Every structure is written in C-alpha cells, then in structure tokens.
Amino acid sequence: MFKRRTLAAALIGISVMMAAGTVDAASKTHIATDNDTFWKLSKKYNVPLDTLMEANPKINPLNLYKGLKLTIPSTEAKAAKKPVTLKAAAANTTKSVTAMNGKEYAYSKALIVQATAYTSAASENGWGPIDYFGNKLKVGTIAVDPKLIPLGTKLYVTGYDYNGLPKGGMVATATDTGSAIKGNRIDIFVPGVSSQAMSFGIQNVKVFILE
C-alpha cells in the first residue's frame, strides 16, 4: 500500500541535428505555480503529456512547486524529430492477445511487472479519490511509472488473484502515478477499504501494452 503523489546515414544524421536545433529554438519556459501538474500544462500548451515529461526528465512529476522552471517543447519540432522510416515499419509485427471477454486486442509489448493495490482512502491519496488526470478512481485505473508506461496508455492486465477485480484479466488505462511506483511496478486500484487491499500483497502480473 503506497501513498500516491504522487522518448544514406549522413543525411539522416544531418536531419536529426536540424530537428534537435529546432526543438531548442522553439521551446519555451514555464514558471510553475503550486497548482500546476504536467497534465494541466499539457492541456494549456497543447503538448502531449509524454512529450512534456520527456522534455523535463529531471523533474519529479509529483512535485511541481511554485517557481520551478519547466521546458515547454514545440509539438511541431517533436514530430519532425521522429520521422517514420521503412526500416522501423518493417520491424513492427502484429501481435494480439485474447481477453477474458473473447475480444482480441493488438499489442506492441508485453511486460512482467510487480503489482500492488490501492483504494480511494484519504490516507492513500494525497489529492483525493481521483487519478492524475482528475478522473474518479474506478476498476481499470492503473498507477504506473510514466518512464516505463506512458500515461494514457491502454493496457490488458492478467495474472493477478483478487476477488475485487475481474477474474482472469481486465482492460485498464494508465491514468495514475505513485511516489513508490518506479520501474517494473504498477499499482492497481481496487474497490473497498485499505485493509482489504492489503491482502493483495505483491503479485507478479503480465501487462500487455495495447495499440
């Protein structure tokens, strides 16, 4: 139980350097206030959340405070920095997983991670019974390390054993973070009280990154 608060060779090289220069030139600086979050700033400046977090790798997303300087990247420059190549396209293969409801989902990656569980109890949630985006916590809410699983990612989670969750597996969304959720870790929201969630313990689960 944890309290949450809680990115021919010569031509390619030249284009990458030009793109990098464009990012530096087009970026701007935002001076944070006590009420800022990466989510609010992504909406304010119309920058994807993962792009904004990549531009500020040394800043703890759970600790934005008044006076902190953040880099706001240019969305146009970001798009130019990652051109699609035939080689990259050829490397992608179609994989799918069949959920318990019989529906087949395409996925890009499968991970084995350690999972814990949390509830909407005030003692576990520094900003109330809501996720990082301000949505009400519900079954299917997953707290992740955004460096491993970008916020907003659709997931299929299987391998857990807990009565308060769909049996066999569930489609979920990475919409939350946690101060102790780092690396190959996720925190799964479960209904009920903290004492019940504690019975979840630490379980190894499989997470499919859905496309």
trRosetta pair geometry for C-beta under 8 A, 3 or more apart (Angstrom, degrees):
i j d omega theta_ij theta_ji phi_ij phi_ji
1 116 6.9 -156 -64 165 30 126
1 117 7.6 -28 -90 81 70 61
1 118 6.2 120 -140 -103 68 78
1 124 6.4 -88 -178 -105 98 118
1 194 6.3 58 -132 -161 150 99
1 197 6.3 100 -94 107 105 113
1 198 5.7 -41 -38 -91 122 82
2 6 7.7 -25 137 -5 108 148
2 116 6.7 81 -1 95 104 151
2 118 6.7 -73 50 -79 66 126
2 124 7.3 82 88 -148 33 91
2 178 5.4 84 101 175 124 129
2 179 6.7 -150 163 59 115 81
2 180 4.0 -115 -144 35 151 132
2 181 7.1 169 80 -40 152 80
2 187 6.4 -103 47 -100 112 143
3 6 6.9 118 117 -38 64 110
3 123 7.2 -91 -96 151 101 58
3 124 5.7 -148 -107 -147 57 42
3 125 7.5 -153 -152 -56 68 20
3 126 6.3 77 171 -43 102 96
3 178 7.8 152 100 -156 31 91
3 179 6.5 2 89 28 75 123
3 180 7.9 91 49 -7 55 109
4 62 8.0 -141 163 -122 61 133
4 118 6.8 106 -38 155 114 171
4 124 6.6 45 0 157 90 74
4 125 5.8 -1 45 -113 110 59
4 126 6.4 -137 82 11 64 91
4 127 7.9 -75 97 22 101 90
4 143 6.1 -118 -116 -119 127 154
4 176 6.6 -29 -157 171 151 112
4 177 6.7 133 -167 94 102 54
4 178 4.2 -73 -116 -110 82 76
4 179 6.5 165 -147 -3 29 79
4 181 7.9 7 -118 -3 86 118
4 187 7.2 -159 -85 83 111 159
5 62 4.7 112 140 -173 57 120
5 63 7.8 71 142 -64 97 72
5 126 4.0 19 -72 23 117 149
5 127 7.1 132 -103 -20 84 94
5 178 7.8 39 22 -144 36 43
5 179 5.3 7 62 -45 70 114
6 62 4.2 -22 -171 -118 49 154
6 126 7.1 105 -38 15 56 128
6 143 7.9 66 66 -166 106 135
6 177 5.4 -121 103 117 79 88
6 178 4.5 65 62 -159 133 29
6 179 3.3 -135 -118 -39 138 71
6 180 7.3 -138 -65 4 177 57
6 181 7.2 142 97 23 137 96
7 50 7.5 -142 -46 158 84 101
7 54 4.4 164 -87 -128 122 133
8 11 6.0 -60 -168 34 56 112
8 12 6.7 50 145 -20 81 105
9 12 5.5 -57 -150 37 38 113
9 13 6.2 40 154 -23 70 104
10 13 5.7 -54 -150 34 31 112
10 14 6.5 30 154 -18 65 105
11 14 5.8 -53 -149 35 32 110
11 15 6.4 29 155 -18 65 107
12 15 5.8 -57 -148 37 31 109
12 16 6.4 32 154 -21 65 106
13 16 5.8 -55 -149 33 30 111
13 17 6.6 26 155 -16 64 105
14 17 5.9 -57 -151 37 32 108
14 18 6.3 30 153 -18 66 107
15 18 5.6 -54 -147 38 33 112
15 19 6.3 35 153 -21 66 105
15 83 7.2 -8 136 -8 140 139
16 19 5.7 -54 -149 35 31 111
16 20 6.4 32 153 -21 65 104
16 81 7.3 66 -140 -151 65 70
17 20 5.6 -52 -147 35 33 112
17 21 6.4 34 153 -20 64 104
18 21 5.7 -54 -151 35 32 112
18 22 6.5 36 150 -23 64 103
19 22 5.5 -53 -153 31 35 114
19 23 6.7 39 150 -24 65 99
19 77 6.5 139 -171 -170 73 77
19 80 4.8 -167 -123 117 105 97
19 81 4.1 152 154 -96 133 65
20 23 5.7 -48 -154 27 35 113
20 24 6.8 33 151 -16 64 102
20 81 6.9 88 -69 -118 56 112
21 24 5.8 -54 -154 35 36 110
21 25 6.2 28 154 -16 68 110
22 25 5.8 -60 -145 41 31 107
22 26 5.8 13 164 -8 69 117
22 74 7.1 -92 144 62 88 140
22 76 7.9 -91 153 106 127 91
22 77 4.3 -173 119 -123 102 109
22 80 6.3 1 71 74 153 142
22 81 7.8 -153 64 -62 110 91
23 26 6.3 -69 -139 45 22 99
23 27 6.1 32 162 -38 63 108
23 73 5.9 -18 -159 -147 95 105
23 74 6.4 -155 -128 38 52 98
23 77 4.2 161 -84 143 61 137
23 78 6.9 84 -106 -68 108 58
23 81 6.4 21 -53 -61 125 134
24 27 6.2 -51 -145 17 24 113
25 77 8.0 163 56 -90 80 147
26 73 7.4 54 96 -172 97 56
26 74 3.3 -11 124 -34 130 146
26 76 7.0 -112 -174 61 167 100
26 77 4.9 175 45 -30 141 135
27 55 7.0 172 -126 -158 132 136
27 71 5.3 -2 177 -173 134 98
27 72 6.2 155 -163 77 75 50
27 73 5.0 -34 -103 -109 100 48
27 74 6.1 -110 -70 -18 53 82
27 77 7.7 -81 -50 48 78 152
28 71 7.7 143 76 -158 34 53
28 72 4.7 -20 65 60 84 107
29 69 5.5 -19 -166 -164 113 100
29 70 7.1 141 -158 72 59 42
29 71 6.4 -37 -101 -101 62 51
29 72 7.1 -176 -89 12 11 89
30 36 7.9 154 138 -138 124 154
30 41 6.4 147 98 -138 169 126
30 45 7.5 -104 -61 -51 140 138
30 69 7.4 144 73 -156 45 49
30 70 4.8 -24 62 65 96 97
30 71 7.9 -174 18 -81 83 4
30 72 5.2 78 -23 -37 111 117
31 67 6.4 -21 -171 -133 98 28
31 68 7.4 143 -159 70 51 40
31 69 6.1 -25 -100 -97 63 64
31 70 7.9 176 -84 21 17 78
32 36 4.5 -121 -152 44 89 150
32 64 4.9 -135 -160 177 150 98
32 65 6.5 87 104 76 128 27
32 66 6.3 -138 106 -110 79 24
32 67 6.8 -34 63 46 81 25
32 68 4.1 -3 31 59 128 93
32 69 7.5 -130 -3 -64 89 17
32 70 6.0 78 -51 -12 102 114
33 36 5.1 120 52 -26 69 100
33 66 5.4 12 -147 -104 40 81
34 65 6.4 6 -107 -148 64 55
34 66 4.8 -23 -50 -46 77 101
35 40 7.6 7 132 26 81 174
36 40 5.8 -140 -148 70 55 128
36 41 6.0 41 -166 -50 106 106
36 64 4.8 -96 91 131 97 138
37 40 4.8 97 51 5 78 99
37 41 7.1 -151 89 -2 41 87
37 61 7.5 54 -165 179 77 84
37 64 6.3 176 -103 30 37 141
37 132 7.1 179 173 -175 141 83
38 41 5.7 -60 -147 42 33 110
38 42 6.2 39 154 -28 68 104
38 49 6.0 90 136 -152 106 88
38 52 5.6 158 -164 107 98 127
38 53 5.8 32 -156 -72 153 91
38 56 8.0 -154 -106 55 113 133
38 61 5.0 -40 -14 -140 132 105
38 64 7.3 173 -42 -47 68 141
39 42 5.8 -51 -148 29 29 111
39 43 6.8 23 154 -13 61 105
39 49 6.2 -2 -101 -110 59 123
39 132 6.0 154 -38 143 138 89
39 133 5.4 -173 -143 -109 153 60
39 134 7.5 -172 115 -11 151 96
39 151 7.8 -95 -82 127 99 155
40 43 5.9 -61 -157 38 32 108
40 44 6.2 33 150 -22 68 110
41 44 5.4 -52 -140 37 36 115
41 45 6.0 3 170 8 70 110
41 47 7.5 -23 131 50 81 113
41 52 6.2 149 102 -161 110 153
41 70 6.9 -26 -152 103 167 154
41 72 7.1 -130 172 -100 114 105
42 45 6.9 -70 -138 53 21 86
42 46 7.8 54 166 -121 53 7
42 47 5.3 -108 -137 75 65 72
42 48 6.4 -15 -155 163 120 13
42 49 4.4 -42 -78 -82 165 65
42 51 8.0 121 -124 56 106 88
42 52 5.1 -125 -85 -7 91 148
43 46 7.3 20 -167 -74 27 46
45 52 7.6 124 65 -94 125 123
45 72 5.0 -124 -145 -159 169 129
46 75 6.8 -64 119 -27 86 145
47 51 5.4 -121 170 86 92 118
47 52 4.9 109 112 -63 120 101
47 72 6.3 -167 -20 -164 156 82
47 73 6.3 124 -144 63 138 77
47 75 5.6 -155 -114 -65 69 98
48 51 4.2 85 67 6 93 110
48 52 6.9 -165 90 -10 47 85
48 75 7.1 112 -3 -118 86 105
48 78 7.8 -144 32 111 112 161
49 52 5.8 -57 -151 35 31 111
49 53 6.4 25 156 -14 66 108
49 146 8.0 -103 137 -145 107 138
49 150 7.4 135 91 -178 100 97
49 151 5.4 -64 117 70 144 116
49 152 6.5 135 43 -14 134 127
50 53 5.7 -55 -145 40 34 110
50 54 6.2 39 154 -23 66 105
50 146 7.0 -166 -109 -179 79 108
50 150 4.2 -18 -87 -140 133 123
50 151 6.9 -177 -65 39 83 78
50 152 7.7 -108 -33 35 104 116
51 54 5.7 -54 -147 35 29 112
51 55 6.5 29 153 -20 62 107
51 73 5.9 -116 156 63 103 130
51 75 6.9 79 121 -108 168 71
51 78 5.2 -1 -140 -130 131 163
52 55 5.8 -58 -153 34 30 111
52 56 6.8 -7 158 12 64 109
52 70 7.9 23 -176 167 97 124
52 72 7.1 -14 -124 -125 95 60
52 73 7.0 -158 -98 24 49 97
53 56 6.3 -77 -146 55 32 87
53 57 7.7 77 155 -88 63 50
53 61 6.3 -17 -117 -76 112 125
53 146 5.7 -50 158 129 170 141
53 151 8.0 112 -18 11 150 113
54 57 6.7 5 -160 -66 37 90
54 73 7.9 -23 79 -6 92 151
55 70 8.0 82 105 175 105 82
55 71 4.6 -127 151 94 110 110
55 72 7.3 102 107 -120 155 12
55 73 4.3 -155 -84 -32 148 115
56 59 4.2 -22 156 24 111 123
56 70 5.3 -24 -89 -146 146 86
56 71 5.6 174 -71 38 86 88
59 63 7.9 -148 178 74 72 82
59 64 7.3 45 169 -91 119 80
59 68 7.0 109 -134 173 124 131
59 70 6.5 -7 -46 -106 173 92
60 63 4.1 25 89 34 120 106
60 64 7.9 -151 86 -49 70 56
61 64 7.2 -10 -159 -38 37 101
61 146 6.7 45 0 19 158 143
61 177 6.3 43 91 67 124 179
62 177 6.3 -145 -66 110 106 129
62 179 5.8 -137 100 -84 170 81
64 68 5.9 -135 -156 55 64 148
64 70 7.6 -8 -131 -54 113 134
65 68 5.4 101 61 -27 65 117
73 77 6.6 -118 175 68 94 115
73 78 5.8 83 133 -56 129 112
74 77 3.9 73 78 9 111 109
74 78 6.6 -175 92 -13 58 82
75 78 5.5 -51 -148 33 35 115
75 79 6.6 36 155 -20 65 102
76 79 5.9 -55 -155 33 31 110
76 80 6.5 27 151 -16 65 108
77 80 5.6 -57 -149 38 35 111
77 81 6.3 42 152 -31 66 105
78 81 5.7 -53 -151 25 31 116
78 82 7.2 -4 163 7 62 106
79 82 6.9 -82 -157 47 29 87
80 83 7.4 -1 -169 -59 42 85
84 88 6.3 -125 -159 70 60 128
84 89 6.4 57 174 -54 102 105
85 88 4.6 95 58 5 85 100
85 89 7.0 -152 93 -5 45 86
86 89 5.6 -55 -147 38 34 112
86 90 6.2 36 155 -23 67 107
87 90 5.9 -56 -149 34 28 111
87 91 6.7 30 152 -25 62 105
88 91 5.8 -56 -155 27 33 113
88 92 7.3 37 151 -26 63 99
89 92 6.1 -51 -161 20 37 112
92 108 7.8 -43 -141 -130 100 94
94 106 6.2 -57 -157 -136 85 115
95 106 6.8 113 74 -157 49 65
95 107 5.6 -56 94 65 100 76
95 108 7.5 139 45 -102 109 19
95 110 8.0 -100 128 -27 147 107
96 104 5.0 23 170 177 131 103
96 105 6.2 159 -155 81 79 36
96 106 5.1 -47 -94 -94 84 51
96 107 6.8 130 -117 11 31 79
97 104 7.3 163 81 -153 32 62
97 105 5.6 -21 60 62 81 90
97 107 5.6 17 -1 -4 109 130
97 110 7.7 119 -60 -89 135 119
97 156 5.8 -170 87 78 137 152
97 208 5.0 -97 6 -99 154 168
98 102 6.8 -18 -175 -151 102 31
98 103 7.3 164 -152 85 61 30
98 104 5.2 -33 -97 -97 71 74
98 105 7.8 159 -96 17 23 72
99 102 7.1 -38 76 27 74 20
99 103 5.1 -2 42 61 114 81
99 104 7.6 -164 7 -86 78 23
99 105 6.2 56 -33 -7 107 113
99 156 6.0 -122 -91 -140 101 132
99 169 6.0 -139 -147 99 73 122
99 171 6.4 -21 -116 -49 151 97
100 166 6.7 -180 54 149 148 115
100 167 7.0 151 -147 92 162 65
100 168 4.0 115 -90 94 133 133
100 169 5.1 164 -25 51 107 90
100 170 7.7 -24 22 -72 123 47
105 156 5.8 151 62 -42 151 140
105 171 7.4 151 -65 -102 155 112
105 208 7.0 120 96 116 122 139
105 210 5.2 -47 167 -124 125 114
105 211 7.9 161 169 34 81 73
106 210 6.9 97 80 -158 55 70
106 211 4.5 -41 105 38 103 119
107 110 6.5 70 124 -63 140 81
107 156 7.0 -94 -77 25 133 115
107 208 4.2 -66 -117 176 160 104
107 209 5.7 120 -166 70 94 51
107 210 5.2 -60 -100 -99 80 45
107 211 6.2 -174 -111 -15 23 84
108 209 5.1 -53 57 95 89 108
108 210 7.8 85 6 171 81 8
108 211 5.4 108 -38 -71 96 96
109 208 7.6 164 89 -155 44 49
109 209 4.4 19 55 30 87 125
110 206 6.1 -1 -176 -176 104 102
110 207 7.1 159 -157 83 55 46
110 208 5.1 -20 -103 -102 82 69
110 209 7.3 -141 -73 11 34 77
111 148 7.7 95 -128 167 167 116
111 149 7.9 -118 21 -67 156 112
111 184 6.8 -156 173 -133 119 95
111 206 7.2 158 81 -157 43 54
111 207 4.7 -16 61 61 95 98
111 209 7.2 61 -7 -31 105 99
112 184 7.4 18 96 -169 57 129
112 204 6.1 9 -179 -176 99 102
112 205 7.5 170 -150 85 56 33
112 206 5.7 -31 -97 -99 66 69
112 207 7.8 169 -89 18 18 78
113 184 4.5 -154 -121 178 80 78
113 185 6.1 -178 -179 -85 108 16
113 186 5.4 74 117 -4 141 98
113 204 7.5 166 86 -149 28 59
113 205 6.2 -25 66 64 76 80
113 206 8.0 129 20 -112 73 22
113 207 5.6 3 15 0 120 123
114 184 6.3 83 11 120 82 87
114 185 5.3 -24 69 -108 91 71
114 186 7.7 171 86 27 46 64
114 202 5.6 -4 -174 -174 109 101
114 203 7.3 147 -157 76 59 33
114 204 6.1 -40 -98 -94 59 59
114 205 7.8 105 -139 19 15 79
115 157 7.7 97 -92 -165 151 129
115 160 6.1 -62 80 -92 151 114
115 185 7.6 150 -90 -162 35 56
115 186 5.1 -18 -109 70 82 91
115 187 7.3 152 -159 -99 66 25
115 188 5.6 24 -174 -15 117 113
115 200 7.7 -80 121 159 93 119
115 202 7.2 152 73 -157 43 51
115 203 5.1 -28 61 67 96 85
115 204 7.5 141 13 -115 86 11
115 205 4.5 18 -12 7 133 125
116 185 7.5 2 5 -170 98 100
116 186 7.8 -175 31 94 62 49
116 187 5.2 -22 71 -115 89 75
116 188 7.3 -178 89 22 37 76
116 200 6.5 115 -165 104 48 120
116 201 7.5 -107 -122 125 73 25
116 202 5.8 -27 -81 -99 85 68
116 203 8.0 150 -81 21 37 73
117 162 6.7 126 -69 -114 151 163
117 187 6.9 141 -112 -168 15 68
117 188 5.1 -37 -105 70 72 86
117 189 7.4 105 -160 -132 73 10
117 190 4.6 7 -170 -3 124 124
117 197 4.4 -146 112 -164 109 92
117 198 8.0 -134 70 -63 103 20
117 200 3.6 79 7 31 129 166
118 124 5.1 172 -165 171 109 144
118 125 7.8 127 156 -60 125 89
118 143 7.1 15 29 5 133 136
118 178 7.5 165 -21 -98 155 139
118 187 5.2 20 -3 169 115 117
118 188 7.5 154 23 74 69 38
118 189 6.1 -43 74 -104 78 57
118 190 7.3 143 64 24 28 80
118 197 6.1 78 -121 175 17 153
119 124 6.1 109 59 37 67 152
119 137 8.0 121 179 125 38 151
119 189 7.2 105 -111 -156 29 71
119 190 6.2 -53 -84 72 76 73
119 191 7.2 70 -130 -158 94 17
119 192 6.1 -99 -110 78 131 59
119 193 6.3 68 -165 -157 178 16
119 194 5.5 -127 31 -77 130 57
119 196 7.7 82 -64 63 137 95
119 197 4.9 -141 -35 -35 101 145
120 124 7.6 -175 178 66 7 114
120 125 6.4 -19 -157 -10 47 148
120 129 3.6 35 -165 -129 114 106
120 137 4.8 -178 -84 57 103 139
120 189 7.6 46 -54 -155 77 112
121 124 4.8 74 70 12 90 105
121 125 6.9 148 80 6 45 96
121 193 6.7 72 -68 -152 122 59
121 194 4.8 -30 -6 -51 161 106
122 125 6.4 -82 -133 54 29 87
122 128 7.6 -17 -114 -117 75 46
122 129 7.9 -57 -76 -50 59 86
123 194 6.7 -18 64 -67 122 154
124 194 6.5 168 -36 -101 125 113
125 128 5.8 -55 127 89 121 10
125 129 6.0 121 73 -81 165 40
125 130 7.6 129 179 36 138 50
125 137 7.8 -111 -91 -38 151 143
127 130 6.4 -71 114 61 97 97
129 136 6.6 14 123 -147 94 71
129 137 5.3 -102 176 16 75 113
130 133 7.9 -119 161 73 100 52
130 134 5.3 -3 165 -153 140 33
130 135 6.1 148 -160 71 88 28
130 136 5.9 -56 -106 -95 74 34
130 137 6.4 -147 -109 -31 19 79
131 134 7.2 -50 68 17 65 16
131 135 5.1 -6 36 58 107 85
131 136 7.9 14 -2 84 86 10
131 137 6.0 130 -49 -85 81 70
131 141 5.4 -147 -74 -151 129 127
131 143 7.8 -161 -137 -81 95 81
131 175 4.4 43 146 121 155 101
131 176 4.1 -103 -146 -75 96 95
132 151 6.5 -76 77 -137 145 140
132 175 6.1 -163 40 158 90 59
132 176 5.1 160 -14 -120 93 43
132 177 5.3 61 -70 6 136 91
133 151 7.8 156 -52 169 104 123
133 175 5.3 -62 7 -169 118 103
135 138 7.8 -66 140 7 105 103
135 141 7.7 -171 95 -101 112 121
135 175 6.2 -21 43 155 127 148
137 141 5.2 -103 -148 33 67 164
137 176 7.7 33 -107 -68 94 145
137 189 5.0 -160 -173 -148 106 151
138 141 5.7 113 54 -23 53 109
138 189 6.9 77 70 105 19 141
139 164 7.6 -149 -99 148 117 85
139 165 6.5 165 -146 -121 112 67
139 166 7.3 117 164 -22 132 90
139 170 7.2 -89 160 -169 98 160
139 189 6.8 -145 -98 97 33 96
139 190 7.3 41 -102 -123 82 42
139 191 6.4 -42 -56 -27 98 100
140 170 6.3 -125 -93 151 74 123
140 171 6.7 8 -131 97 110 61
140 172 4.5 -171 -158 -118 58 69
140 173 6.2 37 152 14 93 82
140 189 7.7 -29 51 59 35 110
141 172 7.0 -113 -12 -161 7 102
141 173 7.0 -28 -111 65 44 81
141 175 5.7 -73 -139 56 83 108
141 176 5.7 55 171 -12 102 126
141 188 7.8 130 86 -162 60 48
141 189 4.0 20 71 14 104 138
142 155 6.2 -26 24 43 159 145
142 157 7.0 155 -87 -45 140 144
142 172 4.7 82 -26 144 118 132
142 173 6.6 178 25 82 95 32
142 174 5.1 -52 83 -96 105 56
142 175 7.2 97 50 23 60 65
142 176 6.7 -172 99 40 30 96
142 186 5.4 -18 -173 -173 107 120
142 187 7.2 144 -166 72 56 50
142 188 5.9 -21 -111 -105 77 62
142 189 7.2 -121 -74 3 34 85
143 174 7.8 87 -139 -150 11 70
143 176 3.8 -59 -90 102 78 103
143 177 5.6 128 -159 -123 92 6
143 178 4.4 65 153 -24 143 106
143 181 5.2 -168 129 -34 103 167
143 186 6.5 146 76 -168 58 62
143 187 3.8 -9 56 57 115 104
143 188 7.8 -131 24 -57 78 23
143 189 7.5 103 -19 -44 91 85
144 148 6.6 -128 173 71 103 97
144 149 4.1 -71 179 67 151 116
144 151 7.1 -178 60 -85 112 61
144 153 7.6 -21 28 45 166 117
144 174 4.3 -19 4 -144 137 118
144 176 7.4 113 10 74 64 59
144 177 6.8 -54 63 -102 49 60
144 181 6.3 -157 -165 150 13 134
144 185 8.0 157 -142 93 49 61
144 186 5.5 -17 -95 -114 72 86
144 187 7.9 -148 -58 26 36 73
145 148 4.6 56 80 16 102 106
145 149 6.8 94 64 28 59 79
145 177 7.5 82 -103 -138 33 88
145 181 5.4 -158 -56 132 77 82
145 182 5.1 90 -95 -132 135 31
145 183 5.8 49 14 -7 166 20
145 185 6.4 76 -23 56 112 86
146 149 7.0 -81 -121 77 30 52
146 150 5.9 43 -159 -127 77 39
146 151 5.2 -26 -108 -30 108 90
146 174 7.9 144 -97 151 65 128
146 177 6.4 -33 -29 -96 100 118
147 183 8.0 -26 78 -82 113 43
148 183 6.2 99 -51 -154 139 27
148 184 6.8 173 -136 -78 162 45
149 153 5.3 -117 176 45 90 148
149 155 7.3 11 -162 -75 142 127
149 174 5.0 -164 130 -95 117 163
149 186 7.6 13 23 -90 149 107
149 207 7.4 -56 -85 140 145 147
149 209 6.9 -156 -125 -100 97 108
150 153 5.1 112 70 -42 76 111
150 174 7.0 124 92 87 41 140
151 174 5.6 -133 -126 120 40 98
151 175 6.5 82 -164 -119 88 34
151 177 7.3 -48 -85 -54 118 100
152 173 7.1 -23 -154 -175 29 103
152 174 6.5 -31 29 76 21 86
152 175 6.9 68 -81 -92 43 71
153 173 7.1 164 84 -155 41 60
153 174 4.5 19 51 27 88 122
153 209 6.2 -40 178 -144 131 88
153 210 7.5 145 171 47 80 75
154 171 6.9 -10 -174 -173 97 96
154 172 7.7 152 -161 85 53 40
154 173 5.8 -32 -104 -102 55 77
154 210 4.1 -57 102 64 101 122
155 171 7.2 153 85 -160 50 50
155 172 4.8 -26 70 70 101 86
155 173 6.7 168 19 -93 87 23
155 174 6.1 85 -22 -36 123 90
155 207 5.5 -29 -161 -164 122 96
155 208 6.5 139 -164 70 63 57
155 209 6.5 -33 -106 -104 75 42
155 210 6.2 -164 -95 0 19 98
156 169 6.2 29 173 169 90 120
156 170 7.4 -174 -150 94 59 31
156 171 5.5 -31 -99 -100 75 62
156 172 7.4 143 -103 20 24 76
156 207 7.5 149 74 -158 47 47
156 208 4.2 -7 55 53 97 114
156 210 5.9 93 -17 -56 92 111
157 160 6.8 19 144 -10 107 118
157 169 6.2 177 90 -153 46 75
157 170 5.8 -12 57 59 92 77
157 172 5.4 4 -1 13 117 129
157 186 7.6 -132 -112 98 134 160
157 188 7.1 171 140 -100 167 126
157 205 5.8 18 -171 155 94 135
157 206 7.4 156 -153 82 48 51
157 207 5.4 -12 -103 -105 77 74
157 208 7.7 -149 -67 22 34 73
158 168 6.6 -22 -134 155 100 54
158 169 3.4 -23 -92 -98 93 112
158 170 7.9 158 -76 15 62 50
158 205 6.7 161 82 -169 32 91
158 206 5.3 -20 67 63 84 99
158 208 7.7 27 8 -9 103 104
159 169 7.7 44 -8 -89 52 89
159 203 7.2 171 125 148 89 111
159 204 6.7 -64 144 111 133 64
159 205 4.1 161 76 -136 110 59
159 206 4.7 105 -15 8 136 83
160 165 6.2 7 98 74 132 153
160 188 7.0 -18 -95 5 164 169
160 200 7.7 -11 -166 -154 115 103
160 203 5.4 106 -124 102 72 151
160 205 5.0 -7 -56 -96 84 125
161 203 6.6 -178 28 -121 81 151
162 165 4.8 55 81 15 104 109
162 190 6.4 -82 149 -111 144 142
162 199 7.7 137 -126 99 92 93
162 200 5.2 1 -96 -108 132 93
164 190 4.5 87 96 -169 136 106
164 191 5.4 -157 -169 50 124 80
164 192 5.7 -100 -100 -8 151 127
164 196 7.0 88 -36 143 140 126
165 170 6.2 -108 178 -17 100 141
165 188 7.0 -1 -89 151 143 137
165 190 6.3 -72 -55 -112 95 98
166 169 6.9 -34 102 85 107 29
166 170 4.3 124 46 -79 123 107
171 210 7.6 19 -140 -35 96 155
172 188 7.6 -71 -124 -129 163 93
174 186 8.0 -95 -108 -129 97 113
176 187 7.3 -83 101 74 120 105
176 189 7.3 94 13 -44 155 114
177 181 6.4 -158 -171 62 55 126
178 181 3.7 83 60 -5 102 113
178 187 5.0 55 -17 5 154 147
180 185 7.5 -91 129 136 72 157
180 187 7.9 88 76 -60 92 131
181 185 4.9 -155 -149 106 64 113
181 186 6.7 46 -148 -123 121 24
181 187 5.3 -96 -80 -14 129 108
182 185 6.0 38 54 30 38 129
186 205 7.4 -70 50 60 123 125
186 207 6.6 120 -24 -69 150 146
188 200 7.5 -153 62 -168 110 157
190 196 7.4 -132 118 111 126 103
190 197 5.2 159 61 -107 122 95
190 200 6.7 176 -14 -57 155 140
192 196 4.1 -50 138 64 139 147
192 197 6.5 167 84 -45 105 82
193 196 5.3 97 60 8 69 101
193 197 7.3 -136 104 -4 36 92
194 197 5.6 -58 -147 38 36 111
194 198 6.4 45 155 -31 68 100
195 198 5.8 -44 -153 21 32 117
195 199 7.8 41 149 -25 55 94
196 199 6.0 -48 -171 16 41 113
197 200 5.7 -27 -175 0 54 117
198 201 7.5 52 164 -63 50 51
200 203 6.8 -87 169 -9 80 116
